[in-house]
Amino acid sequence: MSLKFWWDPISQPSRSVKYALIKSTVDYEENEILVIKDTRSEDYKNNVNPFGKVPTIHDDDLKLYESATQLRYILDNFCEDESLLPRSDLKARAKVDFWLDWNNTMGRPSFCTLLLKLIFLPKVFKAPLPSEEETKDLYEKVYIALTFMNQSLEDQDYLAGGELSIGDVQVYNELYEAIIMCQLDLDKYTNVAAWVERVGKDQNIKNLDEQFLARLKNSE
């Protein structure tokens, strides 16, 4: 049985897992669904993901709900090229793992929370816009994350070193969506701006960005 994959192009981690699948050799069944509309259904929660989220992968009786775990599982098992996620060099692996973990603790909580509070929740659920003080705090957390990224990119092209890794892909998808939807300004973060442009030239990233933009347009 092939691996089953549920995703929505508007979901940042979904695009990262889709990227890993594209780079892998595994056969998979793709299920493109709509966040909120489909993921909140009882059928989806009972049979796909009890948390009502994407991305999700099932590989026979193995069910994975966390994107970083999915990325590691796919690339460790189904990708001969180790550049995205090293296996033989543990120090190189640790550098990539750091950025996957950093995204969960710092990247996504800052970039995605800004997007949720300023755009998504007010638009979809008619939630009130955050106060001026709360908005300032949201941006401050984003700037802290960008400052760390900018420093990390001072002497290297990619977050974990000289090659594109799955850590770059995961963080890029979070930041790119905030740039597009919140008009995030990177003028003070020149290394990050150059990195965004560099990662965005990858053809698979380009294709996924286009799918995201098309999905965003259709949701308006």
C-alpha positions as CSV (number, residue, x, y, z in Angstrom):
1,M,0.0,0.0,0.0
2,S,1.3,3.4,-0.9
3,L,1.8,6.2,1.7
4,K,-1.2,8.5,2.0
5,F,-0.8,12.2,2.3
6,W,-3.4,14.9,3.2
7,W,-2.5,18.5,2.7
8,D,-3.7,22.0,1.8
9,P,-1.3,24.3,-0.2
10,I,-2.3,27.2,2.0
11,S,-0.7,25.3,5.0
12,Q,3.0,26.2,5.4
13,P,4.1,22.8,6.8
14,S,2.0,21.0,4.2
15,R,4.1,22.5,1.5
16,S,7.3,21.4,3.3
17,V,6.1,17.8,3.5
18,K,5.0,17.9,-0.2
19,Y,8.5,19.1,-1.1
20,A,10.0,16.1,0.8
21,L,7.6,13.8,-1.0
22,I,8.6,15.2,-4.4
23,K,12.3,14.7,-3.6
24,S,11.7,11.1,-2.4
25,T,11.2,7.8,-4.2
26,V,8.1,6.7,-2.3
27,D,4.8,6.2,-4.1
28,Y,2.1,8.2,-2.4
29,E,-1.6,8.9,-2.6
30,E,-2.2,12.7,-2.5
31,N,-5.4,14.1,-0.9
32,E,-5.7,17.8,-1.3
33,I,-8.3,19.2,1.1
34,L,-9.4,22.5,2.6
35,V,-8.3,23.6,6.0
36,I,-11.2,24.4,8.3
37,K,-13.9,23.1,5.9
38,D,-12.7,19.6,5.6
39,T,-10.4,19.2,8.6
40,R,-13.1,20.0,11.1
41,S,-15.4,17.2,9.9
42,E,-15.9,14.2,12.2
43,D,-15.0,11.9,9.3
44,Y,-11.6,13.5,9.0
45,K,-10.9,13.6,12.7
46,N,-12.0,9.9,13.1
47,N,-10.2,8.5,10.1
48,V,-7.3,10.8,9.3
49,N,-6.1,13.1,12.0
50,P,-7.8,13.4,15.4
51,F,-6.5,16.9,15.9
52,G,-8.2,18.1,12.6
53,K,-5.0,19.4,11.1
54,V,-2.8,19.1,8.0
55,P,-0.4,17.8,6.9
56,T,-1.0,14.2,7.8
57,I,0.6,11.0,6.5
58,H,-0.4,7.4,6.9
59,D,2.0,4.6,6.0
60,D,0.0,1.4,6.6
61,D,-0.6,1.4,10.4
62,L,1.8,4.3,11.1
63,K,0.0,7.6,11.4
64,L,2.0,10.8,11.7
65,Y,0.5,14.2,12.6
66,E,3.6,16.4,13.2
67,S,5.2,17.9,10.1
68,A,8.9,17.7,11.3
69,T,8.4,14.1,12.2
70,Q,6.9,13.5,8.8
71,L,9.8,15.2,7.1
72,R,12.3,13.1,9.0
73,Y,10.4,9.9,8.3
74,I,10.1,10.5,4.5
75,L,13.7,11.7,3.9
76,D,15.3,9.0,6.2
77,N,13.4,6.2,4.6
78,F,12.7,7.2,1.0
79,C,15.4,9.7,-0.2
80,E,18.9,8.5,-1.2
81,D,20.2,12.1,-1.4
82,E,21.4,13.1,2.0
83,S,21.8,16.8,1.3
84,L,18.3,17.7,2.5
85,L,18.6,15.7,5.7
86,P,22.0,14.1,6.4
87,R,22.2,10.6,7.9
88,S,25.9,9.6,7.8
89,D,27.3,12.9,9.2
90,L,25.7,13.4,12.6
91,K,27.1,16.9,13.1
92,A,25.6,18.0,9.8
93,R,22.3,16.2,10.7
94,A,22.2,18.0,14.1
95,K,22.5,21.4,12.3
96,V,19.4,20.6,10.1
97,D,17.5,19.1,13.1
98,F,18.2,22.3,15.0
99,W,16.3,24.4,12.4
100,L,13.4,21.9,12.2
101,D,13.2,22.2,16.0
102,W,13.8,26.0,16.0
103,N,10.9,26.4,13.6
104,N,8.6,24.7,16.1
105,T,9.7,26.7,19.0
106,M,10.5,30.1,17.5
107,G,9.8,30.4,13.7
108,R,6.3,29.2,13.4
109,P,5.1,30.6,16.8
110,S,6.3,34.1,15.6
111,F,5.6,34.1,11.9
112,C,2.4,32.1,11.9
113,T,0.9,33.8,15.0
114,L,1.4,37.2,13.3
115,L,-0.5,35.9,10.3
116,L,-3.2,34.3,12.4
117,K,-3.9,37.3,14.6
118,L,-3.7,40.0,11.9
119,I,-5.2,38.2,8.9
120,F,-6.7,34.8,9.4
121,L,-8.7,35.0,12.6
122,P,-10.3,38.4,11.8
123,K,-11.1,37.3,8.2
124,V,-12.4,33.8,8.8
125,F,-13.8,33.9,12.3
126,K,-14.6,37.7,12.5
127,A,-12.3,37.9,15.5
128,P,-11.3,41.5,16.6
129,L,-8.0,42.8,15.4
130,P,-5.3,42.9,18.0
131,S,-4.7,46.1,20.0
132,E,-1.9,48.4,19.1
133,E,0.1,47.1,22.0
134,E,-0.5,43.4,21.1
135,T,0.4,44.1,17.5
136,K,3.7,45.7,18.6
137,D,4.4,42.6,20.7
138,L,3.6,40.3,17.7
139,Y,6.0,42.1,15.5
140,E,8.7,42.2,18.2
141,K,8.7,38.4,18.4
142,V,9.0,38.3,14.6
143,Y,11.9,40.7,14.7
144,I,13.7,38.6,17.3
145,A,13.3,35.5,15.0
146,L,14.5,37.4,12.0
147,T,17.5,38.8,13.9
148,F,18.6,35.3,14.8
149,M,18.2,34.1,11.3
150,N,20.1,37.1,9.9
151,Q,23.0,36.4,12.2
152,S,23.0,32.7,11.3
153,L,23.2,33.6,7.6
154,E,26.1,36.0,8.0
155,D,28.7,33.7,6.5
156,Q,26.7,31.0,4.8
157,D,24.1,30.7,2.1
158,Y,21.7,28.5,3.9
159,L,20.6,28.0,7.5
160,A,22.5,24.8,8.1
161,G,25.5,25.5,5.9
162,G,26.4,25.6,2.3
163,E,23.5,23.5,0.9
164,L,19.7,23.8,0.9
165,S,18.3,21.5,3.6
166,I,14.8,20.6,4.7
167,G,15.3,23.0,7.5
168,D,15.5,25.8,5.0
169,V,12.4,24.6,3.3
170,Q,10.4,24.4,6.5
171,V,11.4,27.8,7.8
172,Y,11.1,29.4,4.3
173,N,7.4,28.3,4.0
174,E,6.5,29.9,7.3
175,L,8.3,33.2,6.6
176,Y,7.2,33.4,2.9
177,E,3.5,33.3,3.9
178,A,4.0,36.0,6.5
179,I,5.8,38.1,3.8
180,I,3.0,37.7,1.3
181,M,0.1,38.1,3.6
182,C,1.4,40.6,6.2
183,Q,3.7,42.6,3.9
184,L,6.6,41.8,6.2
185,D,9.5,44.1,5.5
186,L,13.0,42.6,5.4
187,D,15.0,45.7,4.6
188,K,16.8,45.5,7.9
189,Y,17.5,41.8,7.5
190,T,19.6,41.7,4.3
191,N,20.9,38.2,4.8
192,V,17.4,36.9,5.3
193,A,16.2,38.7,2.3
194,A,19.0,37.2,0.1
195,W,18.2,33.8,1.6
196,V,14.5,34.1,0.8
197,E,15.4,35.0,-2.8
198,R,17.9,32.1,-3.0
199,V,15.6,29.4,-1.6
200,G,12.7,30.8,-3.8
201,K,14.7,30.0,-6.9
202,D,14.4,26.2,-6.3
203,Q,12.0,25.0,-9.0
204,N,10.0,22.8,-6.6
205,I,9.7,25.7,-4.2
206,K,8.6,27.9,-7.0
207,N,5.9,25.4,-8.0
208,L,4.7,25.1,-4.4
209,D,4.6,28.9,-4.0
210,E,2.4,29.1,-7.1
211,Q,0.1,26.5,-5.7
212,F,-0.1,28.5,-2.4
213,L,-0.8,31.8,-4.2
214,A,-3.5,30.1,-6.4
215,R,-5.1,28.6,-3.3
216,L,-5.0,32.0,-1.5
217,K,-6.7,33.7,-4.5
218,N,-9.4,31.1,-4.6
219,S,-10.1,31.6,-0.9
220,E,-10.8,35.3,-1.2
